[in-house]
């Protein structure tokens, strides 16, 4: 659900930066506590992710750097620091450090019932906040300046939605890991965007695509030995994206190509009609043999175009000869007049 707002706000790299920024928080939480308690490590990841997010906002607002530059800097800095801490931890004589690297690529098999309940609670909280502030989130998304003029505190709303995106990312680290979490945030939303222009429908579809990706990916990985769950979930989500990019009715590549071919054929038909009109309008009788002879010397049409004209009763075929009907002449005249108005 929250990924939809990141996609529409053109903050696709934000998920990648936040997930990578969470890594040093996990390592520091482990160094402080010396235990691999999931809740403690996730709190550390949340704090680190929020810190990285506000650093990004500070860089964008206080300097002349663009958002993509700020995201790249924070991503590299935090991830590099996190990897340094993990290397340091692995060299310590502490048996509890084993398996800490699961947060890099995820390991859904390590989830326990308490982790699932935590996800349920946080999901319910995110849904409640989303519904409660739906109007504010929507107006901030599409017209930030207007939101300011009617008295909304856009900075607070922006921080709220960004914080919940951070929370969602941190929660998914155990499942798909730091490296792949941004794909899990963005892929369902990108797929949903292809099917609708409605924000509410997009959010609902993104939630469904994300849920089905998790279910199908987990089921597939469970059928095979040594098949990591996180990468499989992301691959399933990517399949949803590919299918959406190809088959969605309005934006899909397939239907776009079909519309392109249809428009090109319609253009050929209109060009043929236009030529016929230019010839026929100089003759009082459009069925006169001389007019028909001139028309049949025209080679700018295809058999398919001519057949369409016949089907529409714009043209009459007599053997190999064809002539313009009154309906075809009138239609061509209307097209010509409309084109003349557009040119003016």
Secondary structure as UniProt FT lines:
FT   HELIX           2..8
FT   TURN            9..10
FT   HELIX           12..33
FT   HELIX           38..62
FT   HELIX           67..90
FT   HELIX           95..97
FT   TURN            98..101
FT   HELIX           102..105
FT   HELIX           108..110
FT   HELIX           113..132
FT   HELIX           134..142
FT   HELIX           144..149
FT   TURN            150..151
FT   HELIX           154..171
FT   HELIX           173..193
FT   TURN            194..195
FT   HELIX           199..222
FT   TURN            225..226
FT   HELIX           229..247
FT   TURN            249..251
FT   HELIX           253..280
FT   TURN            281..282
FT   TURN            286..287
FT   HELIX           289..296
FT   HELIX           303..311
FT   TURN            312..313
FT   STRAND          315..318
FT   TURN            319..320
FT   STRAND          321..324
FT   HELIX           326..343
//
